[in-house]
Amino acid sequence: MFELLTEKLSKVFSGLGKRGKLSEKDIDEAMREVRLALLEADVNFKVVKDFIARVRERAVGADVLQSLTPAQMIIKIVNEELIKTLGDGQGKLVPSPKSPSVAMLVGLQGSGKTTTAAKLALNLRKNGQKALLVAADTRRPAAIQQLITLGKQLDIPVHSEDPKVSTKDIAVHGVEKARLLGIQWVIIDTAGRLHIDEELMEELAQIRKATNPAEVLLVVDSMTGQDAVRVAEEFNKKVSITGLILTKTDGDARGGAALSVRWVTGVPIRFLGTSEKPDGFEGFYPDRLASRILGMGDMLTFIEKAQSTFDAAKMEELEKKVKSSKFDLEDFLEQLRALKKMGPLASVMDMIPGFNKISAKIPEGVQEKQMKKIEAMILSMTPAERQNPNMIDGSRRKRIARGSGVQPQDVNQLLNQFVQMQKMMKMGMKGKMPKNMMGMMGR
């Protein structure tokens, strides 16, 4: 998400940085470029107008024009105003005073409500809270079965009844069941339509009145762009939503919906759906997203993902190995596998400052293919070769190449890259940033 916007804004700021001192005319030209970039990213024109006005007002102040680094000051202003536009995000649900708390998911058909319900329950469990899924979508064929299947896959309890039972009663029974089982959250998957109609809204209003939810979350497909804003406005008028969940953000290179929907509705974004996988779901934090938009990475989310993926004891052991120069190809293979668990490599790289530019230069899918090739080569080595790559001579390289379906020069490249990586990791321990990171991806 925001790939195109990030690229265009980077060019604008790079141009400002080359000019040194800035005049008011320079800032106006830059603001025109930023305005075009936002509009091309499908940001609502009213949001763009307000955003540009706020940034310009601050940018033409004496503290910017007289600054020794005016371009950096403008980036700081843009970052702060982006955070303001994106609103106060908590990245979590707000519970009721009494348990169980109810989260009611609403939205149009096809927005991803059912999958999102399961992802939300999994997210709550990771944070030490149990959730019960309630299959209250009796209109869409197979919706109930889909939720039951997801519940079995993720080991999350699901309450379902005969589709002939009213959705209001199914929801109420689900809440009663959660209370008896001592479950903290009830997540109600409601029916959607291809469009907003009175019958749909009346059904949702009845469920809302009967269950008194702590959260009414609108699930919006971010790829619908400006339609997402219109849908959010309509649902907010009819059922008073408390939060938004943007789905399919991994397929939206423009990202205009995220910047527009919060500002237009005044309703906070709670979560982002980042992939089709059950764990492709993360809390929404405006400061982190603003940082990603400006190409500054998102180290906090990266660290959180790493902490949930990497074993703490193993990380400590790895650190000792790096410091003592005992980091070998066995360790490298283990880290590659752990990295894959964090999600698509491109999205992981985007979180690391500076790596988003590298990620953008590597064609989609190439990173994963390269990782599979590296894994195959290491697995074709003997344990002794992995622990001591220096022993790999010409004949061993040919054998490894045959075993992994690659050419001997590919094995040579891997070994050279591994030596580079050892050096980079040592430098990283000393707080230095290596200049060339492209080598590790075979570029």
C-alpha positions, 0 to 999 in steps of 0.5 A, spaced: 500 500 500 502 507 498 507 504 493 506 509 488 505 515 493 511 513 497 515 513 490 512 520 488 513 524 495 520 521 495 522 525 488 519 531 491 523 531 497 529 529 494 528 535 489 527 540 495 533 537 498 538 539 492 536 546 493 538 548 500 535 554 502 528 554 499 523 560 497 516 561 498 515 559 490 519 553 491 515 550 497 509 552 492 511 548 487 513 542 491 506 543 494 503 542 487 507 536 486 504 533 493 497 535 491 498 531 484 501 525 488 495 525 493 490 525 487 493 520 483 493 516 490 486 516 489 485 521 496 479 524 496 479 531 493 477 535 500 482 531 504 487 533 499 485 541 499 485 541 507 492 537 507 495 541 503 493 548 506 495 546 513 502 543 510 503 550 506 501 554 512 506 551 516 512 550 511 512 558 509 513 560 516 520 563 518 522 556 522 522 553 515 525 558 510 530 560 515 532 553 517 539 550 515 535 544 513 529 546 510 527 540 506 528 536 512 523 541 516 518 540 511 518 532 511 517 533 518 511 537 517 508 533 512 509 527 517 505 530 522 500 532 518 499 525 515 498 523 522 493 528 524 489 526 517 490 519 519 487 520 526 488 517 533 489 510 532 489 505 537 490 498 533 486 495 538 478 494 540 475 498 546 472 493 551 465 494 554 465 495 562 462 488 563 464 481 559 463 479 554 464 485 549 461 484 543 464 486 536 459 487 530 462 486 523 458 490 518 460 492 511 458 490 503 458 483 500 465 481 498 469 486 503 472 480 507 467 480 513 467 473 514 475 472 513 476 478 517 472 476 523 477 470 524 483 474 523 480 479 529 479 473 533 486 470 532 489 477 533 485 477 540 488 470 542 495 473 541 493 478 546 491 473 551 483 474 550 478 469 548 473 470 542 467 466 540 465 467 532 458 468 531 455 466 524 450 471 523 450 471 516 444 467 514 443 470 507 450 469 503 450 461 501 456 458 505 457 464 509 456 459 515 460 454 513 466 458 511 466 461 518 465 454 521 471 452 517 476 458 519 474 456 526 476 449 526 483 451 522 484 456 527 482 453 533 477 458 535 470 456 537 464 458 533 456 459 534 452 457 529 444 455 528 439 453 522 439 459 517 431 459 518 433 462 525 433 470 525 439 473 525 438 477 531 436 471 535 443 468 533 447 474 535 443 474 542 444 466 543 452 467 541 453 472 547 449 468 552 454 462 550 460 466 551 458 469 557 457 461 560 463 459 557 467 465 560 469 468 553 471 475 553 469 477 546 464 475 541 465 477 534 458 477 530 459 476 522 453 479 519 450 479 512 452 484 507 449 486 500 452 488 494 449 495 495 446 499 501 439 498 502 433 499 508 432 491 509 440 490 510 440 496 515 434 494 519 437 487 520 443 490 523 440 495 527 436 490 530 442 486 532 445 492 534 440 494 539 439 486 542 447 485 543 449 492 545 456 492 542 462 495 544 464 496 537 461 496 531 466 495 525 465 497 518 469 492 514 471 496 507 475 493 501 481 498 500 481 497 493 474 500 492 478 507 493 473 513 493 467 508 494 470 506 500 469 513 503 462 513 500 460 506 503 463 508 510 459 515 510 452 511 509 454 506 514 456 511 519 449 514 518 445 508 519 448 504 524 453 509 528 460 505 526 465 505 532 471 503 528 474 501 521 477 495 518 481 496 511 482 489 508 486 487 502 491 493 503 496 489 500 493 489 493 492 497 493 498 500 491 495 507 491 492 507 498 487 513 498 482 510 502 486 509 508 488 517 508 480 519 506 476 515 510 478 517 517 478 524 515 471 524 512 467 520 517 471 522 523 471 514 525 478 511 527 481 506 523 482 500 528 486 494 523 489 493 516 488 486 513 495 486 510 494 479 506 490 473 505 493 469 511 490 468 517 496 472 521 495 478 515 492 482 520 495 488 524 493 494 528 493 501 525 497 506 528 497 513 524 504 514 526 507 508 523 503 508 517 505 515 516 512 513 516 511 508 511 508 513 506 514 517 507 519 511 506 522 512 513 520 504 514 516 502 520 521 499 525 516 498 531 511 493 527 517 490 524 520 489 531 513 486 534 513 481 528 520 479 529 518 478 537 512 473 535 516 469 530 523 469 533 525 465 539 528 470 544 533 464 547 535 463 539 536 470 538 541 471 544 545 465 541 545 468 534 548 474 537 553 471 541 555 467 534 555 473 530 560 477 535 564 471 536 564 470 528 561 463 529 555 465 524 554 459 519 550 457 514 546 453 518 544 459 522 543 463 516 538 457 513 534 458 520 534 465 520 531 465 512 526 460 515 524 465 520 524 471 516 519 467 511 514 466 517 513 474 518 510 475 511 511 476 504 519 479 504 517 485 500 512 487 505 517 485 511 523 489 507 518 495 507 518 496 514 526 497 514 528 504 513 531 505 506 529 498 504 523 500 501 527 503 495 531 496 494 524 492 495 521 497 489 527 495 485 526 487 485 520 485 481 514 481 485 516 474 486 523 474 485 525 475 492 521 469 494 524 465 488 531 467 490 530 465 497 527 458 495 533 457 491 538 459 497 534 454 501 535 448 496 543 450 495 544 450 503 540 443 504 544 440 498 550 441 503 553 436 508 552 439 515 560 439 515 559 444 509 554 448 512 558 449 519 565 451 515 563 453 508 571 454 507 571 447 505 567 447 499 572 446 493 570 446 486 568 438 486 563 440 492 560 446 489 558 442 482 555 436 487 551 442 491 549 445 484 547 438 481 543 437 488 539 443 488 538 444 480 542 450 479 549 452 476 556 452 480 556 459 479 550 460 483 553 456 489 559 461 488 554 467 488 551 464 495 558 463 498 560 470 496 554 473 499 554 469 505 561 472 506 558 479 505 552 478 510 557 476 515 561 482 515 554 486 515 552 483 521 558 484 524 558 492 522 550 492 525 553 489 531 557 496 532 552 500 530 554 501 522 550 501 516 553 497 510 552 501 504 550 495 499 544 491 501 543 489 494 548 483 494 544 479 499 538 478 494 542 476 488 542 483 485 
